[in-house]
Amino acid sequence: MSRIGKRPVELPSGVSASMSGQTIEVKGPKGSQTFTATDDVTIAIDDSSVTVSPRGKSKRARQQWGMTRTIVANLVHGVQNTFKKELEIQGVGYRAQVQGNVLKLNLGLSHDVEFPIPEGITITAAKPTELTVEGHDLQQVGQVASNIRDWRRPEPYKGKGIRYKGEYIFQKEGKKK
């Protein structure tokens, strides 16, 4: 039994959900989002909650049950609030700045990296070494933050690079004489 899947997703005031086949659409004050569930689960909408239940007892149905419930909960949270990922840039001369719809990164490469900001995502640079990625879709926010981090991952000797805020990088010991 899925402990996550058993719990219904509560719909706060101002948020509504509608079904069309296996597609659920959630509307709220910040916009609307949709998700198409697999045929392994059944989604039911009550007056103030959404419940997900598996079809059958197969392993795949039980896996999809908990995952679908979590995705629906993220949709409900996303149309009401924003998801946020914070990144830190460490290294001499490494910095970032937002110019219009483009994020410019100076990461010690022979050229500046120009990262186009996707639609639905807001990137702010409070300081040249701190970035905040915000949006209403959790998957998209995480993917954009990961794509930015991939330009210069933290290296294990000096710790230079782009890391998530609060991320611990295991430091290796350098060469000994």
N, C-alpha and C positions, 0 to 999 in steps of 0.2 A: 504494500500500500504506500502510495506517495503521500508523505506528510505535507509537502508543499501543495500538491494538487488538490487535497481535500478541502483546503481553506478557500472560501469564496472571496472574490475580489470586490471590495466595497466601492460603490460609485458615489463620490462626494457630490454635494450640491453644485450644480452648474456643469456637471459632466454627464453626458448621455452616451449610450451604446446602442448599436443596431446591427442586426445580422442579415446577411444575404448569402445563403448557401453555407460555405465554410469560412466566409470572410466576415470578420468583425470590424466595424468602424466605430471609433471612439471620438466624440466631439467634446471640446471643452473651450474655456476662455482663450487659450493660446493657439487654437487651431484644431485640426483633426488628423488622425492617423488610422491606418488600416493594417490588418494582418490576416493572412490566409492560413488557416490551420490545416493540418493533414487530415486524412479520412480516419485516422486512428483515434481521434477524440471527438467528443460532442460538446459544444458550447451552448449554454442556456443562459438567457438574460432574464432576470427577475426585475422587479421595480427599482431596487436599489443595489443590486449585486449581480456579478457574473460568475457562473460556476462552470467548471470544466470537469468532464468525466471521461474515462477511457471507454473505447468500444472493444470489448473482449478482454482477455487476460494475457495477451501476448507480451513479450518483453518490449517490443517496439511501442506498443500502445501505452504501457506504463511509463516508458521514457518520455514519450511525447506529452503525456498527461501533465507532469510537473513542469516541463519546459514551456508548454503552451500557457499554463496558468501564470508563470513568471513573465512571459512576454506580454500577456494581457495586462498584468499589474504595471509593467513598465509603460505601456501605452496610456493607461489611466494617469499615471504619475506625470508622463511627458506632456499631456495636453493641459495640465494644471500648473506644473513647475518646469524648471529646466534641469538638465543633467550637466555636471561640470567636471572637467579633468584639469588639473593644474600641473604644469611642467616647469622644471627648473633647468637653466642652462649654466653649466660650469665649465670654465676654461678661459684662459687669457685671450681677450679679443673676441670671444664668442658672444654674439648678441642677436636680438631679434627686434623687428619693428613692423608694425602693420601700416601699409600704405594703400588706402582704399580697400579693394577686394583682394589684395595680395599680401602674403606674409613674407617679409624679406629676412633671411637668416644668414648671418656671417658666422661660419663654422670652421674657419681655417682651411677651407678648400681654395682652389685657385680661382673660384668664381663665387658670387653670391647666389644662394639658393632662393628662387622665387617660387613660393608655394601658393597656388590659387586656392582661395577659401571657398569651399563648396556652399551651395545654396542650403539654407537652414542651419548653418553653423556660424557662430560668432566667436572670433578670436580677439582677445585683448592682451596687450602687453603693458602692464602697469609699470614695470621696470624693464630695462633692456634684457634682463636675465630671467624674467618670469613671464610665462604665458598662461592664459586661461582659455580653454576651449569649452564653449557652452552650446547647447542645443536641446531640442525636444525629443530627439531619437537617440536612445542610449547606445545602440549599435553604431550609429554614424559618428557620435561624439568619440567613442572609444577607438573607432577606426581612424579618424582624422588625427587624434592624439598619437596613435601608434605610427601613422605615416610620418608625422613630424619627427617623432623620436628616432625613426629609422634613418634619418639623414646623418645622425652622429650619435650612435648608441654609447652609453657610458663605458669607458675602457677600464679594466681592472687594476691598472698600475697607478695612475694618477687620479682616476675618477672623472676625467674630462668627458663632456658630452651632454646630451639632453636626457634628463631622467624625470620620472613622475615625482611629484612633491611627496616627500616622506619615504621614497624608495631607498632601500639599503643596497649599496654596491659592495660586494665582498672584495676587499683590497688584497692584492697579491704582493708578496715581497719581491723586490727587484733583485738584480744580480748582486752577488757578494764578491768581494775582492779576494 
